[in-house]
């Protein structure tokens, strides 16, 4: 299966779950609060854009990208 803008949404929940877990642990906040922060961020908009190819990155690399985007 080829990833494109129409099916990228299938990959995002697992990526966001990893990111939220790491963010919650780093900041000492709940997973729900971490999800709110992430989903409302400019980083999420970039992740949800297939052309950025951020979805290729694993959890640690994605989290590093998120931290650098702050």
PQR file of N, CA, C, O and H, with PARSE charges and radii, in Angstrom:
ATOM      1  N   UNK A   1       0.831  -1.175   0.000 -0.4000 1.5000
ATOM      2  CA  UNK A   1       0.000   0.000   0.000 -0.0000 2.0000
ATOM      3  C   UNK A   1       0.882   1.249   0.000  0.5500 1.7000
ATOM      4  O   UNK A   1       1.862   1.331   0.741 -0.5500 1.4000
ATOM      5  N   UNK A   2       0.535   2.179  -0.809 -0.4000 1.5000
ATOM      6  CA  UNK A   2       1.236   3.443  -0.918 -0.0000 2.0000
ATOM      7  C   UNK A   2       0.569   4.472  -0.004  0.5500 1.7000
ATOM      8  O   UNK A   2      -0.657   4.580   0.023 -0.5500 1.4000
ATOM      9  H   UNK A   2      -0.261   2.112  -1.412  0.4000 1.0000
ATOM     10  N   UNK A   3       1.375   5.224   0.740 -0.4000 1.5000
ATOM     11  CA  UNK A   3       0.832   6.256   1.622 -0.0000 2.0000
ATOM     12  C   UNK A   3       0.650   7.544   0.824  0.5500 1.7000
ATOM     13  O   UNK A   3       1.556   7.998   0.125 -0.5500 1.4000
ATOM     14  H   UNK A   3       2.371   5.137   0.718  0.4000 1.0000
ATOM     15  N   UNK A   4      -0.541   8.118   0.947 -0.4000 1.5000
ATOM     16  CA  UNK A   4      -0.826   9.403   0.306 -0.0000 2.0000
ATOM     17  C   UNK A   4      -1.674  10.225   1.267  0.5500 1.7000
ATOM     18  O   UNK A   4      -2.009   9.765   2.359 -0.5500 1.4000
ATOM     19  H   UNK A   4      -1.277   7.749   1.515  0.4000 1.0000
ATOM     20  N   UNK A   5      -2.016  11.435   0.860 -0.4000 1.5000
ATOM     21  CA  UNK A   5      -2.763  12.326   1.748 -0.0000 2.0000
ATOM     22  C   UNK A   5      -4.120  11.736   2.135  0.5500 1.7000
ATOM     23  O   UNK A   5      -4.631  12.023   3.217 -0.5500 1.4000
ATOM     24  H   UNK A   5      -1.744  11.809  -0.027  0.4000 1.0000
ATOM     25  N   UNK A   6      -4.703  10.919   1.265 -0.4000 1.5000
ATOM     26  CA  UNK A   6      -6.025  10.357   1.541 -0.0000 2.0000
ATOM     27  C   UNK A   6      -6.004   9.229   2.575  0.5500 1.7000
ATOM     28  O   UNK A   6      -7.019   8.973   3.224 -0.5500 1.4000
ATOM     29  H   UNK A   6      -4.287  10.686   0.386  0.4000 1.0000
ATOM     30  N   UNK A   7      -4.869   8.555   2.737 -0.4000 1.5000
ATOM     31  CA  UNK A   7      -4.837   7.454   3.700 -0.0000 2.0000
ATOM     32  C   UNK A   7      -3.834   7.667   4.848  0.5500 1.7000
ATOM     33  O   UNK A   7      -3.675   6.795   5.703 -0.5500 1.4000
ATOM     34  H   UNK A   7      -4.045   8.763   2.211  0.4000 1.0000
ATOM     35  N   UNK A   8      -3.180   8.793   4.861 -0.4000 1.5000
ATOM     36  CA  UNK A   8      -2.221   9.086   5.930 -0.0000 2.0000
ATOM     37  C   UNK A   8      -2.875   9.037   7.307  0.5500 1.7000
ATOM     38  O   UNK A   8      -2.233   8.664   8.289 -0.5500 1.4000
ATOM     39  H   UNK A   8      -3.309   9.501   4.167  0.4000 1.0000
ATOM     40  N   UNK A   9      -4.142   9.410   7.378 -0.4000 1.5000
ATOM     41  CA  UNK A   9      -4.855   9.424   8.661 -0.0000 2.0000
ATOM     42  C   UNK A   9      -4.820   8.068   9.362  0.5500 1.7000
ATOM     43  O   UNK A   9      -4.995   8.000  10.579 -0.5500 1.4000
ATOM     44  H   UNK A   9      -4.663   9.713   6.580  0.4000 1.0000
ATOM     45  N   UNK A  10      -4.600   7.003   8.622 -0.4000 1.5000
ATOM     46  CA  UNK A  10      -4.538   5.667   9.231 -0.0000 2.0000
ATOM     47  C   UNK A  10      -3.298   5.490  10.108  0.5500 1.7000
ATOM     48  O   UNK A  10      -3.318   4.713  11.063 -0.5500 1.4000
ATOM     49  H   UNK A  10      -4.459   7.058   7.634  0.4000 1.0000
ATOM     50  N   UNK A  11      -2.228   6.204   9.787 -0.4000 1.5000
ATOM     51  CA  UNK A  11      -0.980   6.085  10.542 -0.0000 2.0000
ATOM     52  C   UNK A  11      -0.899   7.031  11.735  0.5500 1.7000
ATOM     53  O   UNK A  11      -0.168   6.767  12.690 -0.5500 1.4000
ATOM     54  H   UNK A  11      -2.212   6.835   9.011  0.4000 1.0000
ATOM     55  N   UNK A  12      -1.639   8.119  11.685 -0.4000 1.5000
ATOM     56  CA  UNK A  12      -1.467   9.174  12.679 -0.0000 2.0000
ATOM     57  C   UNK A  12      -1.818   8.787  14.120  0.5500 1.7000
ATOM     58  O   UNK A  12      -1.099   9.203  15.028 -0.5500 1.4000
ATOM     59  H   UNK A  12      -2.233   8.334  10.910  0.4000 1.0000
ATOM     60  N   UNK A  13      -2.868   8.026  14.378 -0.4000 1.5000
ATOM     61  CA  UNK A  13      -3.180   7.714  15.784 -0.0000 2.0000
ATOM     62  C   UNK A  13      -2.044   7.019  16.540  0.5500 1.7000
ATOM     63  O   UNK A  13      -1.783   7.360  17.694 -0.5500 1.4000
ATOM     64  H   UNK A  13      -3.452   7.689  13.640  0.4000 1.0000
ATOM     65  N   UNK A  14      -1.377   6.074  15.927 -0.4000 1.5000
ATOM     66  CA  UNK A  14      -0.286   5.390  16.634 -0.0000 2.0000
ATOM     67  C   UNK A  14       0.897   6.323  16.835  0.5500 1.7000
ATOM     68  O   UNK A  14       1.537   6.292  17.886 -0.5500 1.4000
ATOM     69  H   UNK A  14      -1.589   5.798  14.989  0.4000 1.0000
ATOM     70  N   UNK A  15       1.192   7.146  15.847 -0.4000 1.5000
ATOM     71  CA  UNK A  15       2.291   8.112  15.986 -0.0000 2.0000
ATOM     72  C   UNK A  15       1.971   9.106  17.111  0.5500 1.7000
ATOM     73  O   UNK A  15       2.834   9.422  17.930 -0.5500 1.4000
ATOM     74  H   UNK A  15       0.672   7.172  14.994  0.4000 1.0000
ATOM     75  N   UNK A  16       0.743   9.587  17.143 -0.4000 1.5000
ATOM     76  CA  UNK A  16       0.344  10.551  18.164 -0.0000 2.0000
ATOM     77  C   UNK A  16       0.335   9.911  19.556  0.5500 1.7000
ATOM     78  O   UNK A  16       0.657  10.571  20.544 -0.5500 1.4000
ATOM     79  H   UNK A  16       0.042   9.330  16.478  0.4000 1.0000
ATOM     80  N   UNK A  17      -0.024   8.658  19.635 -0.4000 1.5000
ATOM     81  CA  UNK A  17      -0.022   7.949  20.914 -0.0000 2.0000
ATOM     82  C   UNK A  17       1.387   7.902  21.496  0.5500 1.7000
ATOM     83  O   UNK A  17       1.588   8.179  22.678 -0.5500 1.4000
ATOM     84  H   UNK A  17      -0.285   8.122  18.833  0.4000 1.0000
ATOM     85  N   UNK A  18       2.361   7.549  20.658 -0.4000 1.5000
ATOM     86  CA  UNK A  18       3.759   7.520  21.111 -0.0000 2.0000
ATOM     87  C   UNK A  18       4.202   8.898  21.568  0.5500 1.7000
ATOM     88  O   UNK A  18       4.799   9.048  22.634 -0.5500 1.4000
ATOM     89  H   UNK A  18       2.198   7.324  19.697  0.4000 1.0000
ATOM     90  N   UNK A  19       3.904   9.907  20.753 -0.4000 1.5000
ATOM     91  CA  UNK A  19       4.317  11.267  21.081 -0.0000 2.0000
ATOM     92  C   UNK A  19       3.680  11.746  22.390  0.5500 1.7000
ATOM     93  O   UNK A  19       4.345  12.356  23.227 -0.5500 1.4000
ATOM     94  H   UNK A  19       3.419   9.785  19.887  0.4000 1.0000
ATOM     95  N   UNK A  20       2.400  11.465  22.552 -0.4000 1.5000
ATOM     96  CA  UNK A  20       1.697  11.893  23.760 -0.0000 2.0000
ATOM     97  C   UNK A  20       2.273  11.220  24.999  0.5500 1.7000
ATOM     98  O   UNK A  20       2.415  11.856  26.043 -0.5500 1.4000
ATOM     99  H   UNK A  20       1.860  10.970  21.872  0.4000 1.0000
ATOM    100  N   UNK A  21       2.597   9.967  24.891 -0.4000 1.5000
ATOM    101  CA  UNK A  21       3.190   9.242  26.022 -0.0000 2.0000
ATOM    102  C   UNK A  21       4.516   9.876  26.424  0.5500 1.7000
ATOM    103  O   UNK A  21       4.772  10.099  27.608 -0.5500 1.4000
ATOM    104  H   UNK A  21       2.481   9.450  24.043  0.4000 1.0000
ATOM    105  N   UNK A  22       5.354  10.164  25.437 -0.4000 1.5000
ATOM    106  CA  UNK A  22       6.659  10.771  25.732 -0.0000 2.0000
ATOM    107  C   UNK A  22       6.495  12.183  26.301  0.5500 1.7000
ATOM    108  O   UNK A  22       7.180  12.554  27.254 -0.5500 1.4000
ATOM    109  H   UNK A  22       5.146   9.983  24.475  0.4000 1.0000
ATOM    110  N   UNK A  23       5.596  12.961  25.723 -0.4000 1.5000
ATOM    111  CA  UNK A  23       5.367  14.325  26.196 -0.0000 2.0000
ATOM    112  C   UNK A  23       4.816  14.319  27.620  0.5500 1.7000
ATOM    113  O   UNK A  23       5.250  15.107  28.461 -0.5500 1.4000
ATOM    114  H   UNK A  23       5.038  12.660  24.949  0.4000 1.0000
ATOM    115  N   UNK A  24       3.868  13.437  27.887 -0.4000 1.5000
ATOM    116  CA  UNK A  24       3.287  13.337  29.233 -0.0000 2.0000
ATOM    117  C   UNK A  24       4.354  12.985  30.263  0.5500 1.7000
ATOM    118  O   UNK A  24       4.386  13.562  31.349 -0.5500 1.4000
ATOM    119  H   UNK A  24       3.516  12.797  27.205  0.4000 1.0000
ATOM    120  N   UNK A  25       5.223  12.041  29.925 -0.4000 1.5000
ATOM    121  CA  UNK A  25       6.285  11.650  30.851 -0.0000 2.0000
ATOM    122  C   UNK A  25       7.273  12.789  31.077  0.5500 1.7000
ATOM    123  O   UNK A  25       7.676  13.050  32.210 -0.5500 1.4000
ATOM    124  H   UNK A  25       5.196  11.572  29.042  0.4000 1.0000
ATOM    125  N   UNK A  26       7.663  13.468  29.996 -0.4000 1.5000
ATOM    126  CA  UNK A  26       8.628  14.567  30.110 -0.0000 2.0000
ATOM    127  C   UNK A  26       8.089  15.732  30.920  0.5500 1.7000
ATOM    128  O   UNK A  26       8.821  16.331  31.708 -0.5500 1.4000
ATOM    129  H   UNK A  26       7.335  13.256  29.075  0.4000 1.0000
ATOM    130  N   UNK A  27       6.822  16.058  30.734 -0.4000 1.5000
ATOM    131  CA  UNK A  27       6.256  17.240  31.386 -0.0000 2.0000
ATOM    132  C   UNK A  27       5.482  16.926  32.660  0.5500 1.7000
ATOM    133  O   UNK A  27       5.052  17.838  33.365 -0.5500 1.4000
ATOM    134  H   UNK A  27       6.228  15.572  30.094  0.4000 1.0000
ATOM    135  N   UNK A  28       5.303  15.651  32.958 -0.4000 1.5000
ATOM    136  CA  UNK A  28       4.551  15.284  34.154 -0.0000 2.0000
ATOM    137  C   UNK A  28       3.085  15.674  34.054  0.5500 1.7000
ATOM    138  O   UNK A  28       2.484  16.133  35.025 -0.5500 1.4000
ATOM    139  H   UNK A  28       5.653  14.909  32.385  0.4000 1.0000
ATOM    140  N   UNK A  29       2.517  15.484  32.867 -0.4000 1.5000
ATOM    141  CA  UNK A  29       1.109  15.815  32.632 -0.0000 2.0000
ATOM    142  C   UNK A  29       0.366  14.553  32.215  0.5500 1.7000
ATOM    143  O   UNK A  29       0.974  13.509  31.977 -0.5500 1.4000
ATOM    144  H   UNK A  29       3.005  15.111  32.079  0.4000 1.0000
ATOM    145  N   UNK A  30      -0.946  14.661  32.129 -0.4000 1.5000
ATOM    146  CA  UNK A  30      -1.736  13.499  31.722 -0.0000 2.0000
ATOM    147  C   UNK A  30      -1.623  13.273  30.215  0.5500 1.7000
ATOM    148  O   UNK A  30      -1.258  14.175  29.461 -0.5500 1.4000
ATOM    149  H   UNK A  30      -1.440  15.509  32.322  0.4000 1.0000
ATOM    150  N   UNK A  31      -1.940  12.070  29.802 -0.4000 1.5000
ATOM    151  CA  UNK A  31      -1.952  11.732  28.374 -0.0000 2.0000
ATOM    152  C   UNK A  31      -2.972  12.613  27.651  0.5500 1.7000
ATOM    153  O   UNK A  31      -2.715  13.075  26.539 -0.5500 1.4000
ATOM    154  H   UNK A  31      -2.236  11.338  30.414  0.4000 1.0000
ATOM    155  N   UNK A  32      -4.112  12.842  28.270 -0.4000 1.5000
ATOM    156  CA  UNK A  32      -5.154  13.669  27.647 -0.0000 2.0000
ATOM    157  C   UNK A  32      -4.626  15.084  27.403  0.5500 1.7000
ATOM    158  O   UNK A  32      -4.822  15.640  26.323 -0.5500 1.4000
ATOM    159  H   UNK A  32      -4.321  12.467  29.172  0.4000 1.0000
ATOM    160  N   UNK A  33      -3.969  15.659  28.386 -0.4000 1.5000
ATOM    161  CA  UNK A  33      -3.408  17.004  28.229 -0.0000 2.0000
ATOM    162  C   UNK A  33      -2.329  17.005  27.139  0.5500 1.7000
ATOM    163  O   UNK A  33      -2.258  17.935  26.335 -0.5500 1.4000
ATOM    164  H   UNK A  33      -3.810  15.207  29.263  0.4000 1.0000
ATOM    165  N   UNK A  34      -1.502  15.978  27.116 -0.4000 1.5000
ATOM    166  CA  UNK A  34      -0.465  15.871  26.090 -0.0000 2.0000
ATOM    167  C   UNK A  34      -1.093  15.789  24.697  0.5500 1.7000
ATOM    168  O   UNK A  34      -0.603  16.407  23.752 -0.5500 1.4000
ATOM    169  H   UNK A  34      -1.559  15.223  27.769  0.4000 1.0000
ATOM    170  N   UNK A  35      -2.174  15.028  24.578 -0.4000 1.5000
ATOM    171  CA  UNK A  35      -2.863  14.923  23.281 -0.0000 2.0000
ATOM    172  C   UNK A  35      -3.413  16.274  22.855  0.5500 1.7000
ATOM    173  O   UNK A  35      -3.314  16.645  21.685 -0.5500 1.4000
ATOM    174  H   UNK A  35      -2.572  14.526  25.346  0.4000 1.0000
ATOM    175  N   UNK A  36      -3.996  17.016  23.802 -0.4000 1.5000
ATOM    176  CA  UNK A  36      -4.536  18.342  23.478 -0.0000 2.0000
ATOM    177  C   UNK A  36      -3.427  19.256  22.954  0.5500 1.7000
ATOM    178  O   UNK A  36      -3.602  19.962  21.962 -0.5500 1.4000
ATOM    179  H   UNK A  36      -4.076  16.715  24.752  0.4000 1.0000
ATOM    180  N   UNK A  37      -2.300  19.226  23.631 -0.4000 1.5000
ATOM    181  CA  UNK A  37      -1.159  20.052  23.220 -0.0000 2.0000
ATOM    182  C   UNK A  37      -0.700  19.661  21.819  0.5500 1.7000
ATOM    183  O   UNK A  37      -0.498  20.516  20.957 -0.5500 1.4000
ATOM    184  H   UNK A  37      -2.158  18.652  24.438  0.4000 1.0000
ATOM    185  N   UNK A  38      -0.540  18.369  21.609 -0.4000 1.5000
ATOM    186  CA  UNK A  38      -0.026  17.903  20.322 -0.0000 2.0000
ATOM    187  C   UNK A  38      -0.985  18.153  19.166  0.5500 1.7000
ATOM    188  O   UNK A  38      -0.579  18.658  18.120 -0.5500 1.4000
ATOM    189  H   UNK A  38      -0.704  17.674  22.309  0.4000 1.0000
ATOM    190  N   UNK A  39      -2.244  17.805  19.349 -0.4000 1.5000
ATOM    191  CA  UNK A  39      -3.206  17.956  18.252 -0.0000 2.0000
ATOM    192  C   UNK A  39      -3.442  19.419  17.891  0.5500 1.7000
ATOM    193  O   UNK A  39      -3.851  19.711  16.767 -0.5500 1.4000
ATOM    194  H   UNK A  39      -2.573  17.394  20.199  0.4000 1.0000
ATOM    195  N   UNK A  40      -3.196  20.341  18.812 -0.4000 1.5000
ATOM    196  CA  UNK A  40      -3.398  21.753  18.509 -0.0000 2.0000
ATOM    197  C   UNK A  40      -2.110  22.446  18.044  0.5500 1.7000
ATOM    198  O   UNK A  40      -2.092  23.658  17.830 -0.5500 1.4000
ATOM    199  H   UNK A  40      -2.864  20.105  19.725  0.4000 1.0000
ATOM    200  N   UNK A  41      -1.053  21.677  17.893 -0.4000 1.5000
ATOM    201  CA  UNK A  41       0.243  22.264  17.538 -0.0000 2.0000
ATOM    202  C   UNK A  41       0.447  22.384  16.028  0.5500 1.7000
ATOM    203  O   UNK A  41      -0.174  21.677  15.235 -0.5500 1.4000
ATOM    204  H   UNK A  41      -1.067  20.692  18.066  0.4000 1.0000
ATOM    205  N   UNK A  42       1.328  23.293  15.667 -0.4000 1.5000
ATOM    206  CA  UNK A  42       1.746  23.418  14.263 -0.0000 2.0000
ATOM    207  C   UNK A  42       2.467  22.143  13.829  0.5500 1.7000
ATOM    208  O   UNK A  42       2.437  21.773  12.655 -0.5500 1.4000
ATOM    209  H   UNK A  42       1.832  23.868  16.312  0.4000 1.0000
ATOM    210  N   UNK A  43       3.111  21.478  14.779 -0.4000 1.5000
ATOM    211  CA  UNK A  43       3.807  20.226  14.453 -0.0000 2.0000
ATOM    212  C   UNK A  43       2.829  19.179  13.934  0.5500 1.7000
ATOM    213  O   UNK A  43       3.129  18.474  12.970 -0.5500 1.4000
ATOM    214  H   UNK A  43       3.135  21.779  15.733  0.4000 1.0000
ATOM    215  N   UNK A  44       1.659  19.073  14.567 -0.4000 1.5000
ATOM    216  CA  UNK A  44       0.674  18.103  14.097 -0.0000 2.0000
ATOM    217  C   UNK A  44       0.233  18.419  12.674  0.5500 1.7000
ATOM    218  O   UNK A  44       0.052  17.512  11.862 -0.5500 1.4000
ATOM    219  H   UNK A  44       1.416  19.646  15.350  0.4000 1.0000
ATOM    220  N   UNK A  45       0.061  19.685  12.372 -0.4000 1.5000
ATOM    221  CA  UNK A  45      -0.315  20.081  11.010 -0.0000 2.0000
ATOM    222  C   UNK A  45       0.745  19.622  10.015  0.5500 1.7000
ATOM    223  O   UNK A  45       0.420  19.178   8.914 -0.5500 1.4000
ATOM    224  H   UNK A  45       0.208  20.423  13.032  0.4000 1.0000
ATOM    225  N   UNK A  46       2.000  19.729  10.404 -0.4000 1.5000
ATOM    226  CA  UNK A  46       3.087  19.253   9.523 -0.0000 2.0000
ATOM    227  C   UNK A  46       3.066  17.730   9.412  0.5500 1.7000
ATOM    228  O   UNK A  46       3.247  17.185   8.324 -0.5500 1.4000
ATOM    229  H   UNK A  46       2.263  20.090  11.299  0.4000 1.0000
ATOM    230  N   UNK A  47       2.847  17.048  10.528 -0.4000 1.5000
ATOM    231  CA  UNK A  47       2.792  15.587  10.523 -0.0000 2.0000
ATOM    232  C   UNK A  47       1.642  15.085   9.652  0.5500 1.7000
ATOM    233  O   UNK A  47       1.778  14.081   8.952 -0.5500 1.4000
ATOM    234  H   UNK A  47       2.699  17.492  11.412  0.4000 1.0000
ATOM    235  N   UNK A  48       0.522  15.781   9.697 -0.4000 1.5000
ATOM    236  CA  UNK A  48      -0.664  15.365   8.935 -0.0000 2.0000
ATOM    237  C   UNK A  48      -0.581  15.714   7.457  0.5500 1.7000
ATOM    238  O   UNK A  48      -1.464  15.358   6.677 -0.5500 1.4000
ATOM    239  H   UNK A  48       0.411  16.596  10.266  0.4000 1.0000
ATOM    240  N   UNK A  49       0.479  16.411   7.076 -0.4000 1.5000
ATOM    241  CA  UNK A  49       0.697  16.756   5.672 -0.0000 2.0000
ATOM    242  C   UNK A  49       1.650  15.723   5.072  0.5500 1.7000
ATOM    243  O   UNK A  49       2.837  15.709   5.396 -0.5500 1.4000
ATOM    244  H   UNK A  49       1.196  16.701   7.710  0.4000 1.0000
ATOM    245  N   UNK A  50       1.144  14.882   4.220 -0.4000 1.5000
ATOM    246  CA  UNK A  50       1.930  13.778   3.655 -0.0000 2.0000
ATOM    247  C   UNK A  50       3.209  14.267   2.995  0.5500 1.7000
ATOM    248  O   UNK A  50       4.223  13.570   3.038 -0.5500 1.4000
ATOM    249  H   UNK A  50       0.179  14.893   3.957  0.4000 1.0000
ATOM    250  N   UNK A  51       3.189  15.435   2.392 -0.4000 1.5000
ATOM    251  CA  UNK A  51       4.346  15.926   1.642 -0.0000 2.0000
ATOM    252  C   UNK A  51       5.564  16.197   2.523  0.5500 1.7000
ATOM    253  O   UNK A  51       6.682  16.257   2.011 -0.5500 1.4000
ATOM    254  H   UNK A  51       2.366  16.001   2.357  0.4000 1.0000
ATOM    255  N   UNK A  52       5.377  16.363   3.839 -0.4000 1.5000
ATOM    256  CA  UNK A  52       6.514  16.589   4.734 -0.0000 2.0000
ATOM    257  C   UNK A  52       7.299  15.306   4.992  0.5500 1.7000
ATOM    258  O   UNK A  52       8.469  15.346   5.372 -0.5500 1.4000
ATOM    259  H   UNK A  52       4.469  16.314   4.255  0.4000 1.0000
ATOM    260  N   UNK A  53       6.643  14.178   4.780 -0.4000 1.5000
ATOM    261  CA  UNK A  53       7.238  12.853   5.007 -0.0000 2.0000
ATOM    262  C   UNK A  53       7.631  12.607   6.463  0.5500 1.7000
ATOM    263  O   UNK A  53       8.404  11.692   6.746 -0.5500 1.4000
ATOM    264  H   UNK A  53       5.693  14.145   4.471  0.4000 1.0000
ATOM    265  N   UNK A  54       7.105  13.415   7.393 -0.4000 1.5000
ATOM    266  CA  UNK A  54       7.397  13.182   8.810 -0.0000 2.0000
ATOM    267  C   UNK A  54       6.876  11.830   9.276  0.5500 1.7000
ATOM    268  O   UNK A  54       7.414  11.248  10.218 -0.5500 1.4000
ATOM    269  H   UNK A  54       6.477  14.158   7.163  0.4000 1.0000
ATOM    270  N   UNK A  55       5.847  11.333   8.630 -0.4000 1.5000
ATOM    271  CA  UNK A  55       5.273  10.048   9.028 -0.0000 2.0000
ATOM    272  C   UNK A  55       6.264   8.901   8.861  0.5500 1.7000
ATOM    273  O   UNK A  55       6.049   7.818   9.405 -0.5500 1.4000
ATOM    274  H   UNK A  55       5.411  11.806   7.864  0.4000 1.0000
ATOM    275  N   UNK A  56       7.343   9.121   8.118 -0.4000 1.5000
ATOM    276  CA  UNK A  56       8.387   8.099   7.961 -0.0000 2.0000
ATOM    277  C   UNK A  56       9.176   7.886   9.244  0.5500 1.7000
ATOM    278  O   UNK A  56       9.737   6.811   9.459 -0.5500 1.4000
ATOM    279  H   UNK A  56       7.518  10.001   7.676  0.4000 1.0000
ATOM    280  N   UNK A  57       9.223   8.899  10.094 -0.4000 1.5000
ATOM    281  CA  UNK A  57      10.070   8.851  11.284 -0.0000 2.0000
ATOM    282  C   UNK A  57       9.478   7.971  12.377  0.5500 1.7000
ATOM    283  O   UNK A  57       8.261   7.840  12.507 -0.5500 1.4000
ATOM    284  H   UNK A  57       8.768   9.772   9.920  0.4000 1.0000
ATOM    285  N   UNK A  58      10.359   7.382  13.147 -0.4000 1.5000
ATOM    286  CA  UNK A  58       9.946   6.587  14.291 -0.0000 2.0000
ATOM    287  C   UNK A  58       9.622   7.492  15.471  0.5500 1.7000
ATOM    288  O   UNK A  58       9.772   8.710  15.375 -0.5500 1.4000
ATOM    289  H   UNK A  58      11.348   7.489  13.041  0.4000 1.0000
ATOM    290  N   UNK A  59       9.181   6.912  16.581 -0.4000 1.5000
ATOM    291  CA  UNK A  59       8.726   7.687  17.728 -0.0000 2.0000
ATOM    292  C   UNK A  59       9.771   8.650  18.301  0.5500 1.7000
ATOM    293  O   UNK A  59       9.459   9.810  18.569 -0.5500 1.4000
ATOM    294  H   UNK A  59       9.060   5.922  16.659  0.4000 1.0000
ATOM    295  N   UNK A  60      10.984   8.188  18.486 -0.4000 1.5000
ATOM    296  CA  UNK A  60      12.010   9.033  19.103 -0.0000 2.0000
ATOM    297  C   UNK A  60      12.384  10.183  18.175  0.5500 1.7000
ATOM    298  O   UNK A  60      12.493  11.325  18.619 -0.5500 1.4000
ATOM    299  H   UNK A  60      11.238   7.245  18.268  0.4000 1.0000
ATOM    300  N   UNK A  61      12.578   9.896  16.909 -0.4000 1.5000
ATOM    301  CA  UNK A  61      12.918  10.942  15.942 -0.0000 2.0000
ATOM    302  C   UNK A  61      11.773  11.951  15.818  0.5500 1.7000
ATOM    303  O   UNK A  61      12.014  13.154  15.711 -0.5500 1.4000
ATOM    304  H   UNK A  61      12.490   8.968  16.548  0.4000 1.0000
ATOM    305  N   UNK A  62      10.543  11.468  15.834 -0.4000 1.5000
ATOM    306  CA  UNK A  62       9.394  12.374  15.769 -0.0000 2.0000
ATOM    307  C   UNK A  62       9.349  13.272  17.002  0.5500 1.7000
ATOM    308  O   UNK A  62       9.081  14.469  16.894 -0.5500 1.4000
ATOM    309  H   UNK A  62      10.348  10.491  15.921  0.4000 1.0000
ATOM    310  N   UNK A  63       9.608  12.702  18.153 -0.4000 1.5000
ATOM    311  CA  UNK A  63       9.587  13.501  19.380 -0.0000 2.0000
ATOM    312  C   UNK A  63      10.693  14.555  19.362  0.5500 1.7000
ATOM    313  O   UNK A  63      10.486  15.685  19.804 -0.5500 1.4000
ATOM    314  H   UNK A  63       9.826  11.729  18.240  0.4000 1.0000
ATOM    315  N   UNK A  64      11.843  14.189  18.859 -0.4000 1.5000
ATOM    316  CA  UNK A  64      12.932  15.155  18.729 -0.0000 2.0000
ATOM    317  C   UNK A  64      12.532  16.282  17.780  0.5500 1.7000
ATOM    318  O   UNK A  64      12.809  17.451  18.050 -0.5500 1.4000
ATOM    319  H   UNK A  64      12.010  13.271  18.499  0.4000 1.0000
ATOM    320  N   UNK A  65      11.883  15.933  16.675 -0.4000 1.5000
ATOM    321  CA  UNK A  65      11.391  16.945  15.739 -0.0000 2.0000
ATOM    322  C   UNK A  65      10.391  17.865  16.417  0.5500 1.7000
ATOM    323  O   UNK A  65      10.430  19.081  16.232 -0.5500 1.4000
ATOM    324  H   UNK A  65      11.658  14.984  16.456  0.4000 1.0000
ATOM    325  N   UNK A  66       9.495  17.281  17.204 -0.4000 1.5000
ATOM    326  CA  UNK A  66       8.508  18.081  17.929 -0.0000 2.0000
ATOM    327  C   UNK A  66       9.212  19.048  18.874  0.5500 1.7000
ATOM    328  O   UNK A  66       8.889  20.236  18.898 -0.5500 1.4000
ATOM    329  H   UNK A  66       9.464  16.293  17.354  0.4000 1.0000
ATOM    330  N   UNK A  67      10.171  18.550  19.654 -0.4000 1.5000
ATOM    331  CA  UNK A  67      10.886  19.388  20.620 -0.0000 2.0000
ATOM    332  C   UNK A  67      11.602  20.534  19.896  0.5500 1.7000
ATOM    333  O   UNK A  67      11.617  21.661  20.389 -0.5500 1.4000
ATOM    334  H   UNK A  67      10.433  17.586  19.634  0.4000 1.0000
ATOM    335  N   UNK A  68      12.185  20.256  18.750 -0.4000 1.5000
ATOM    336  CA  UNK A  68      12.897  21.291  17.988 -0.0000 2.0000
ATOM    337  C   UNK A  68      11.941  22.318  17.417  0.5500 1.7000
ATOM    338  O   UNK A  68      12.337  23.452  17.148 -0.5500 1.4000
ATOM    339  H   UNK A  68      12.173  19.340  18.349  0.4000 1.0000
ATOM    340  N   UNK A  69      10.684  21.935  17.228 -0.4000 1.5000
ATOM    341  CA  UNK A  69       9.708  22.857  16.641 -0.0000 2.0000
ATOM    342  C   UNK A  69       9.172  23.860  17.651  0.5500 1.7000
ATOM    343  O   UNK A  69       8.487  24.815  17.284 -0.5500 1.4000
ATOM    344  H   UNK A  69      10.363  21.014  17.447  0.4000 1.0000
ATOM    345  N   UNK A  70       9.485  23.641  18.923 -0.4000 1.5000
ATOM    346  CA  UNK A  70       8.966  24.544  19.975 -0.0000 2.0000
ATOM    347  C   UNK A  70       9.732  25.846  20.029  0.5500 1.7000
ATOM    348  O   UNK A  70       9.426  26.709  20.852 -0.5500 1.4000
ATOM    349  H   UNK A  70      10.041  22.866  19.221  0.4000 1.0000
TER
END
